[in-house]
């Protein structure tokens, strides 16, 4: 129960930050990605603000020899990256697909969910398509490993 309460509070803070920073407006995201048009750097400042808050805590935790708790993800700690992790085709393909979807829709998962709570229909359509893509990937991964 305590983990759920912490996750809920963290989610509310995240949602408020996204909304307050204007990141639930697809025009802001598309404006950031429009490098040769009417470029809008506000997303960069929101990211820089998040990094400025997170980095000192992350560095302190690392110096203590700990890992950051990840209650909202439902696990006790954030797993350390595997040694020898490399950039491979699935990573590149997934990153490219994420970027194309982000650029076309102006949403990524967090802002889309916040927008759904505000009753924004395009965000609901985006999220449904995203979940369908996740389900399709999982089904194809299971079929590949089973066969």
C-alpha positions as a printed NumPy array, in Angstrom:
array([[  0.   ,   0.   ,   0.   ],
       [  2.826,   2.398,   0.88 ],
       [  4.53 ,   1.745,  -2.489],
       [  1.275,   2.529,  -4.273],
       [  0.874,   5.79 ,  -2.376],
       [  4.445,   6.842,  -3.175],
       [  3.947,   5.882,  -6.842],
       [  0.689,   7.848,  -6.954],
       [  2.271,  10.964,  -5.449],
       [  5.266,  10.684,  -7.796],
       [  2.897,  10.328, -10.75 ],
       [  0.883,  13.367,  -9.706],
       [  4.054,  15.442,  -9.327],
       [  5.246,  14.233, -12.748],
       [  1.876,  15.059, -14.333],
       [  1.802,  18.529, -12.789],
       [  5.35 ,  19.16 , -14.01 ],
       [  4.489,  18.054, -17.546],
       [  1.351,  20.18 , -17.638],
       [  2.973,  23.217, -16.027],
       [  5.894,  23.003, -18.452],
       [  3.465,  22.828, -21.383],
       [  4.734,  19.406, -22.414],
       [  1.234,  17.986, -22.846],
       [  0.726,  20.258, -25.855],
       [  1.765,  18.457, -29.051],
       [  2.534,  21.832, -30.651],
       [  5.342,  22.314, -28.076],
       [  6.921,  18.967, -28.958],
       [  6.541,  19.419, -32.697],
       [  7.936,  22.961, -32.324],
       [ 11.001,  21.56 , -30.564],
       [ 11.548,  19.056, -33.357],
       [ 11.087,  21.718, -36.071],
       [ 14.742,  22.737, -36.273],
       [ 14.417,  24.559, -39.578],
       [ 11.073,  26.261, -38.974],
       [  9.737,  27.97 , -35.861],
       [ 11.943,  26.151, -33.364],
       [ 10.652,  26.154, -29.773],
       [ 13.416,  25.38 , -27.215],
       [ 11.049,  25.057, -24.228],
       [ 11.289,  21.241, -24.153],
       [ 15.061,  21.577, -23.828],
       [ 14.617,  23.804, -20.772],
       [ 12.147,  21.397, -19.163],
       [ 14.62 ,  18.539, -19.717],
       [ 17.498,  20.626, -18.36 ],
       [ 15.433,  21.444, -15.277],
       [ 14.67 ,  17.77 , -14.686],
       [ 18.332,  16.85 , -15.1  ],
       [ 19.391,  19.653, -12.735],
       [ 17.105,  18.256, -10.032],
       [ 17.884,  14.579, -10.633],
       [ 21.644,  14.655, -11.225],
       [ 22.823,  15.744,  -7.745],
       [ 20.619,  13.124,  -6.094],
       [ 21.739,  10.439,  -8.536],
       [ 25.423,  11.246,  -8.019],
       [ 25.022,  11.254,  -4.239],
       [ 23.248,   7.884,  -4.31 ],
       [ 25.968,   6.438,  -6.551],
       [ 28.707,   7.698,  -4.181],
       [ 26.885,   5.917,  -1.362],
       [ 27.097,   2.663,  -3.338],
       [ 23.342,   2.408,  -3.687],
       [ 20.885,   2.352,  -6.555],
       [ 17.933,   4.715,  -6.79 ],
       [ 14.627,   3.237,  -5.633],
       [ 12.091,   2.838,  -8.407],
       [  8.794,   2.477,  -6.609],
       [  6.686,   3.833,  -9.513],
       [  8.001,   1.052, -11.775],
       [  7.019,  -1.626,  -9.281],
       [ 10.551,  -2.811,  -8.528],
       [ 12.666,  -2.164,  -5.482],
       [ 15.741,  -0.794,  -7.254],
       [ 16.702,   0.342, -10.713],
       [ 18.731,  -2.485, -12.246],
       [ 22.289,  -1.604, -13.168],
       [ 23.082,  -1.776, -16.872],
       [ 24.573,  -5.086, -17.945],
       [ 28.298,  -5.08 , -18.588],
       [ 29.056,  -4.991, -22.281],
       [ 25.686,  -3.453, -23.217],
       [ 25.944,  -2.398, -26.811],
       [ 24.015,  -0.487, -29.401],
       [ 22.36 ,  -3.045, -31.679],
       [ 19.753,  -3.144, -34.456],
       [ 16.698,  -3.603, -32.198],
       [ 17.779,  -0.602, -30.093],
       [ 18.293,   1.566, -33.168],
       [ 15.03 ,   0.413, -34.786],
       [ 13.04 ,   0.938, -31.588],
       [ 14.567,   4.376, -31.041],
       [ 13.774,   5.375, -34.62 ],
       [ 10.172,   4.169, -34.329],
       [  9.75 ,   6.007, -31.028],
       [ 11.158,   9.184, -32.585],
       [  8.921,   8.966, -35.643],
       [  5.842,   8.411, -33.491],
       [  6.84 ,  11.268, -31.2  ],
       [  7.422,  13.61 , -34.137],
       [  4.171,  12.71 , -35.89 ],
       [  1.91 ,  12.775, -32.842],
       [  3.648,  15.247, -30.561],
       [  3.159,  12.842, -27.668],
       [  5.351,  10.446, -25.786],
       [  3.903,   8.084, -23.153],
       [  3.952,  10.356, -20.082],
       [  2.356,  13.437, -21.635],
       [ -0.157,  11.255, -23.501],
       [ -1.403,   9.707, -20.266],
       [ -1.611,  13.124, -18.606],
       [ -3.574,  14.401, -21.61 ],
       [ -5.972,  11.452, -21.435],
       [ -6.764,  12.481, -17.864],
       [ -7.645,  15.902, -19.298],
       [-10.027,  14.329, -21.816],
       [ -7.896,  14.872, -24.935],
       [ -9.153,  12.402, -27.573],
       [ -6.025,  12.395, -29.815],
       [ -3.957,  11.413, -26.763],
       [ -6.324,   8.497, -26.148],
       [ -5.941,   7.364, -29.776],
       [ -2.135,   7.708, -29.516],
       [ -2.04 ,   5.699, -26.279],
       [ -4.265,   2.964, -27.722],
       [ -1.966,   2.705, -30.756],
       [  1.099,   2.658, -28.486],
       [ -0.368,  -0.155, -26.382],
       [ -1.268,  -2.086, -29.547],
       [  2.335,  -1.717, -30.719],
       [  3.641,  -2.974, -27.378],
       [  1.273,  -5.96 , -27.528],
       [  2.317,  -6.736, -31.122],
       [  5.998,  -6.597, -30.177],
       [  5.481,  -8.889, -27.178],
       [  3.52 , -11.363, -29.278],
       [  6.181, -11.413, -31.992],
       [  8.949, -11.781, -29.38 ],
       [  7.18 , -14.762, -27.813],
       [  6.646, -16.346, -31.225],
       [ 10.316, -15.848, -32.115],
       [ 11.644, -17.327, -28.848],
       [  9.127, -20.185, -28.842],
       [  9.833, -21.189, -32.455]])
